């Protein structure tokens, strides 16, 4: 796992790069949040175990709650259209509207939204 730090306005954004699953349980999520160099994090959706995007597991909600508790903004980059869940689509729409948690198709899209 590597990361680069982007400066966007007054904020530093840590963009993590890995082809591996980085978050497969709650401890992994906490470790990532605690060890991130900034409070603005970009990860690939492929870095999460697939069951995170099945909202019935509550895993994604737990990660977002941890981010809220620690005042961390999180952007997930991926193709979320491949998940048929209506609940996930509603979560994505609401999250993107507020901007603290983003579900986007590219790092550039996350940076553009957070730089507004």
Secondary structure, DSSP 8 states (H G I E B T S, - for coil): -EEEEEEETTEEEEEEE-SS--BSSHHHHHHHHHH-SSSEEEEEGGGB-GGGGSGGG-HHHHHHHHHHHTT-EEEEES-GGG---HHHHHHHHHHHHHSSEEEES-HHHHHHHHT-
